Amino acid sequence: MNPYQQKKRWKYSLLTFAVVIASGSLFYTSYLVRNIARSERTRAEVWALSMKQLATSDDNDFLNYVFAVRDSLTVPAIVIDEKGDFKYKKGLDPTKTFIKIEAESNKSLTYDPTYFKRELAYMQDQHTPIGLKVYGEKWLVYYKDSALLTQLKFFPYIQLSVIAIFLLLAYTAFSSSRKSEQNQVWVGLAKETAHQLGTPISSLMAWIELMKEKYSAGDDSLIAEMENDVKRLEIVADRFSKIGSTPKLEEHKVYEVVKDFVDYFRVRVSKNISFELTGNPHLEAGLNVPLFDWVLENLLKNAVNAIEGKGLIRVEISGNKIKKQVFIDVSDTGKGIPRSKFDTVFQPGYTTRKRGWGLGLSLTKRMIENYHNGQIFVKDSEVGKGTTFRIVLKNTRYDKQTKSR
């Protein structure tokens, strides 16, 4: 199992654990809510019975007890008859319901009809009413959940939201810190590599010049290829030295840059693999050639490794005038990539080869997105038929280029 798969498995395990915790919290809170709701239902029923006793009993001591029971109800309630006429209320907003004194001996309840209708509709949606028989009439007692129960219903969601926000912020902070440390290590390693390569490359260049003079082999094709490879090592060292600093982008004709590298690369791979370069030769984009050659090298090497036996690697250059973009499509006739792996292939450590490091496409993505302000993705792939990678670069001179053709 490669490091990326291990990381993915850990993420799924932690996610499962988080879901278990959240589910347990919600289940336990739901259990408490059900118990409190049953308790409030029982209290509402006792209160309803107390209302009946108040209406039918003449025993003063008993009435005092019933009053105490009635006033112990903590949930808001409304009592109406079968016709919908208001009979009694409990725990409602006192600014909407108050006693109006009409005379010294007469008192009447004044209330806001709109407020009562809204509260009654809310109670009707929440609970089944409690029925009472009083003086031959049927009264209906409606009630709603107490403030405590309502808060308890929403508490786990608020709690989990706060925890989720905290974990997200913590993860973002730690992830940013970890990436910063990784970038520092990567930059330091790259610059040290460039420094270490400098001395042997200079020595090799000197030895090649001595061989030319000693053996009068200035025109020898083998020595010329050796010289090309040493120059290539210089370019590689220059690439590493540029890591960590903002590279200078210059306008280049994309076709020419790609053609130069493809010509260099094709003689260094098996003759069973053929190359085809097509497209618009006039399109330009901002490129840092040493780094862009590195991108092409990684893509072409990846294509070569994907091809088993004979095959074709096609590079096509096109553009979009409206969006002012340049497209470089690198296609091969290799073994292809499953659709589920389209994003995974760019992850550090992902590789299908036994001796691979899994860094090529990861570095390619970094160089295109961070240094060239572009995009790279798997445009298309089919297992057993091949893969196409697409690079998207900005082209600020598209109008000028299309007019010159």
C-alpha positions in Angstrom: 0.0 0.0 0.0 1.5 3.4 -1.0 1.6 6.4 1.4 -1.3 8.1 -0.4 -3.6 5.0 0.1 -2.6 4.8 3.8 -3.4 8.5 4.2 -6.7 8.0 2.5 -7.5 5.0 4.7 -6.7 7.1 7.8 -9.0 9.9 6.6 -11.9 7.4 6.1 -11.3 5.9 9.6 -11.3 9.3 11.3 -14.4 10.3 9.3 -16.1 7.1 10.4 -15.1 7.7 14.0 -16.5 11.3 13.8 -19.8 10.0 12.4 -20.1 7.5 15.3 -19.5 10.3 17.8 -22.0 12.6 16.2 -24.6 9.8 15.8 -24.1 8.8 19.5 -24.5 12.5 20.6 -27.7 12.9 18.5 -29.1 9.5 19.7 -28.6 10.3 23.4 -30.0 13.8 23.0 -33.0 12.4 21.2 -33.4 9.9 24.1 -33.4 12.8 26.6 -35.8 14.8 24.4 -38.3 11.9 24.3 -38.2 11.5 28.0 -38.7 15.2 28.8 -41.5 15.3 26.2 -43.3 12.4 27.9 -42.8 14.2 31.2 -44.3 17.4 29.8 -47.2 15.5 28.3 -48.0 14.0 31.7 -47.8 17.4 33.4 -50.1 18.9 30.7 -52.6 16.1 31.3 -52.5 16.7 35.1 -53.0 20.4 34.4 -56.0 19.6 32.2 -57.5 17.5 34.9 -57.0 20.3 37.4 -58.9 22.6 35.1 -61.8 20.2 35.2 -61.7 19.9 39.0 -61.7 23.7 39.4 -64.8 23.9 37.3 -66.7 21.2 39.1 -65.6 21.2 42.8 -66.8 23.3 45.7 -64.3 22.0 48.3 -62.1 25.0 49.2 -59.2 22.9 50.6 -59.3 20.7 47.6 -59.5 23.7 45.3 -56.4 25.2 46.9 -54.5 21.9 46.1 -55.8 21.9 42.5 -54.8 25.6 42.1 -51.3 24.6 43.2 -51.2 21.7 40.7 -52.5 23.9 37.9 -49.9 26.7 38.6 -47.1 24.2 38.6 -47.3 23.6 34.8 -44.3 25.1 33.1 -45.3 24.7 29.5 -47.4 27.3 27.6 -51.0 26.1 27.0 -54.3 27.2 25.5 -57.7 25.8 26.2 -60.5 26.1 23.7 -64.0 24.5 23.2 -65.3 22.6 20.3 -66.3 25.8 18.6 -62.8 27.2 18.8 -63.7 29.8 21.5 -61.0 30.7 23.9 -61.4 29.4 27.5 -58.1 29.6 29.2 -54.4 30.2 28.7 -51.1 29.5 30.5 -47.5 30.7 30.0 -48.2 33.0 27.1 -46.7 36.4 26.5 -48.3 38.7 29.1 -48.0 41.8 26.8 -50.4 40.0 24.4 -52.8 38.8 27.2 -53.8 40.9 30.1 -56.8 41.5 32.4 -58.9 44.5 31.6 -60.9 45.9 34.5 -64.3 47.2 33.2 -65.9 47.8 36.6 -65.2 47.3 40.2 -66.7 43.8 40.1 -66.3 42.8 36.5 -63.1 41.7 34.9 -62.5 40.4 31.4 -59.5 39.0 29.6 -58.3 41.0 26.6 -55.9 39.4 24.1 -54.4 39.8 20.7 -56.3 37.5 18.2 -53.5 37.3 15.7 -51.0 36.3 18.4 -53.4 33.6 19.8 -54.1 32.2 16.4 -50.4 31.9 15.7 -49.6 30.3 19.0 -52.6 27.9 18.7 -51.6 26.8 15.2 -48.0 26.2 16.5 -49.3 24.1 19.3 -51.7 22.1 17.1 -48.7 21.2 14.9 -46.6 20.1 17.8 -48.9 17.8 19.9 -52.2 16.0 19.9 -54.7 17.9 22.2 -55.9 16.6 25.5 -59.7 16.3 25.6 -61.8 17.2 28.7 -65.6 17.0 29.4 -66.6 20.1 31.4 -70.3 20.9 32.0 -71.2 18.7 29.1 -68.8 20.5 26.7 -65.7 19.1 25.2 -62.7 21.3 25.9 -59.4 20.8 24.1 -56.1 21.6 25.8 -53.2 22.4 23.5 -49.7 22.9 24.7 -46.2 23.4 23.2 -42.7 22.4 24.3 -41.0 24.3 27.0 -38.1 26.6 26.3 -35.8 24.0 27.9 -37.0 21.2 25.7 -36.7 23.4 22.6 -33.2 24.4 23.4 -32.3 20.8 24.1 -33.6 19.8 20.7 -31.2 22.2 18.9 -28.3 21.9 21.3 -26.5 18.9 19.7 -26.6 20.6 16.3 -25.2 23.8 17.7 -22.6 21.8 19.6 -21.6 19.7 16.6 -21.4 22.8 14.4 -19.1 24.6 16.9 -16.9 21.5 17.1 -16.9 21.1 13.3 -15.9 24.8 12.9 -13.1 24.4 15.5 -11.8 21.2 13.9 -11.9 22.8 10.5 -9.9 25.8 11.7 -7.5 23.6 13.5 -7.0 21.3 10.5 -6.5 24.3 8.2 -3.9 25.8 10.6 -2.0 22.6 11.0 -2.2 21.7 7.4 -0.9 25.1 6.4 1.9 24.8 8.9 2.8 21.3 7.6 2.7 22.4 4.0 5.0 25.3 4.8 7.5 23.0 6.5 7.3 20.6 3.6 7.9 23.4 1.2 10.9 24.6 3.2 12.4 21.1 3.1 11.6 20.7 -0.6 13.3 24.1 -1.4 16.3 23.4 0.7 16.8 19.9 -0.8 16.4 21.3 -4.3 18.9 24.0 -3.9 21.4 21.7 -2.2 21.0 19.3 -5.1 21.7 22.0 -7.6 24.8 23.0 -5.6 26.1 19.5 -5.4 25.6 18.9 -9.1 27.5 22.1 -10.1 31.1 20.7 -9.5 30.9 17.4 -11.3 29.0 19.0 -14.3 31.8 21.6 -14.6 34.4 18.8 -14.5 32.5 16.8 -17.2 32.4 19.8 -19.5 36.1 20.2 -19.1 36.9 16.5 -19.7 34.8 16.7 -22.9 36.8 19.7 -24.2 40.0 17.8 -23.4 38.8 14.8 -25.3 38.0 16.9 -28.4 41.5 18.5 -28.4 43.4 15.3 -27.6 41.7 13.1 -30.2 40.7 15.8 -32.7 37.1 14.6 -32.3 35.3 17.9 -32.5 32.9 16.5 -35.1 32.4 13.1 -33.5 28.7 12.3 -33.1 29.2 10.3 -29.9 31.0 13.1 -28.2 28.4 15.6 -29.4 25.7 13.5 -27.7 27.7 13.3 -24.6 28.0 17.1 -24.6 24.2 17.3 -25.1 23.7 15.2 -22.1 26.0 17.2 -19.9 24.3 20.4 -21.0 21.1 18.6 -20.1 22.5 18.1 -16.6 23.2 21.8 -16.4 19.6 22.5 -17.3 18.5 20.0 -14.6 20.7 21.7 -12.0 19.3 25.1 -13.1 15.8 23.7 -12.6 16.5 22.8 -9.0 18.1 26.1 -8.3 14.9 27.9 -9.4 12.7 26.0 -6.9 11.5 28.3 -4.1 12.0 31.5 -6.1 9.5 33.1 -8.5 10.7 32.2 -12.0 10.8 34.8 -14.8 8.2 34.0 -17.5 9.0 35.1 -21.0 6.8 35.0 -24.1 7.7 32.0 -26.3 6.1 30.2 -29.2 4.8 27.1 -27.5 5.2 24.9 -30.6 8.9 25.7 -30.9 9.6 25.0 -27.2 7.7 21.7 -27.3 9.4 20.7 -30.6 12.9 21.3 -29.3 12.3 19.1 -26.3 10.5 16.4 -28.2 13.4 16.2 -30.7 15.8 15.9 -27.8 13.7 13.3 -26.1 12.8 11.0 -29.0 16.4 9.8 -29.6 16.7 8.7 -26.0 13.8 6.2 -25.9 13.0 3.0 -27.6 12.5 3.1 -31.4 9.3 1.2 -30.9 7.7 4.4 -29.7 7.0 7.1 -32.3 6.2 10.7 -31.7 3.8 13.1 -33.5 3.7 16.8 -33.0 0.8 18.9 -34.4 -1.0 22.1 -33.9 -0.8 25.9 -34.2 2.9 27.1 -34.5 2.0 30.7 -33.8 0.5 30.5 -30.3 2.5 32.1 -27.5 2.5 31.9 -23.8 4.6 33.0 -20.8 7.1 30.2 -20.1 10.1 29.5 -18.1 11.7 27.2 -20.6 13.9 25.1 -18.2 10.9 24.4 -15.9 8.5 23.9 -18.8 10.9 21.4 -20.3 10.8 19.6 -16.9 7.0 19.4 -17.2 7.3 17.9 -20.7 9.9 15.5 -19.6 7.7 14.2 -16.8 4.7 13.8 -19.1 6.6 12.1 -21.9 8.4 9.8 -19.5 5.0 8.9 -17.9 3.7 8.2 -21.4 6.7 6.0 -22.3 6.2 4.0 -19.1 2.5 3.5 -19.8 3.2 2.0 -23.3 4.0 -1.7 -23.4 5.8 -2.5 -26.6 5.0 -0.4 -29.6 3.1 2.8 -29.2 2.5 6.4 -30.2 2.9 9.6 -28.2 1.0 12.6 -29.7 1.5 16.2 -28.7 -1.1 18.6 -30.0 -1.1 22.4 -29.5 -4.3 24.4 -29.8 -6.0 27.4 -28.3 -9.2 29.2 -27.4 -9.5 32.7 -28.7 -12.4 33.8 -26.5 -10.8 32.6 -23.2 -7.2 33.5 -24.5 -5.8 30.1 -23.6 -3.3 27.7 -25.0 -3.8 24.0 -24.8 -1.1 21.4 -24.9 -2.5 17.8 -25.1 -0.1 14.9 -24.5 -1.7 11.6 -25.5 -0.3 8.1 -25.5 -1.5 4.6 -26.5 -0.6 3.1 -23.2 -2.5 1.1 -20.5 -4.7 4.1 -19.4 -5.9 5.3 -16.1 -9.2 4.4 -14.3 -11.6 7.3 -14.0 -11.5 7.0 -10.2 -7.7 7.8 -10.3 -7.9 11.0 -12.4 -7.1 13.2 -9.4 -5.1 10.6 -7.4 -2.3 10.4 -10.0 -1.2 14.0 -9.1 -0.8 13.1 -5.4 2.7 12.8 -4.0 3.7 9.1 -3.6 1.2 7.7 -6.1 2.8 5.4 -8.6 2.0 2.1 -10.4 5.7 1.2 -10.9 7.6 -0.9 -8.3 10.7 1.5 -8.5 8.8 4.7 -8.9 8.8 7.6 -6.4 5.4 8.9 -7.4 6.7 12.5 -7.6 6.8 13.2 -11.4 3.2 14.3 -11.9 3.0 15.9 -8.5 6.0 18.1 -9.4 4.4 18.7 -12.9 1.2 20.0 -11.3 3.2 22.3 -8.9 5.3 23.8 -11.8 2.2 24.4 -14.0 -0.1 25.8 -11.3 2.4 27.6 -9.0 5.0 28.9 -11.5 3.1 29.2 -14.8 -0.3 30.1 -13.4 -1.9 27.4 -15.5 -3.8 24.1 -15.1 -3.1 20.5 -15.7 -5.5 17.6 -15.6 -6.4 14.2 -17.1 -8.5 15.2 -20.1 -9.4 11.7 -21.1 -8.4 8.1 -20.4 -9.6 4.6 -21.1 -8.1 1.5 -19.6 -6.2 -0.4 -22.3 -6.4 2.4 -24.9 -4.5 5.4 -23.6 -4.5 8.7 -21.7 -4.5 12.3 -22.6 -3.1 15.0 -20.2 -4.1 18.6 -20.9 -2.0 21.7 -20.0 -3.8 25.0 -20.0 -1.8 28.2 -20.2 -2.7 31.9 -20.5 -2.2 33.6 -23.8 -2.4 37.4 -23.6 -1.4 37.9 -27.3 -4.0 35.7 -29.0 -5.6 38.5 -31.0 -2.2 39.6 -32.4 -1.2 36.0 -33.1 -4.4 35.1 -35.0 -4.1 38.3 -37.2 -0.5 37.5 -38.2 -1.4 34.0 -39.5 
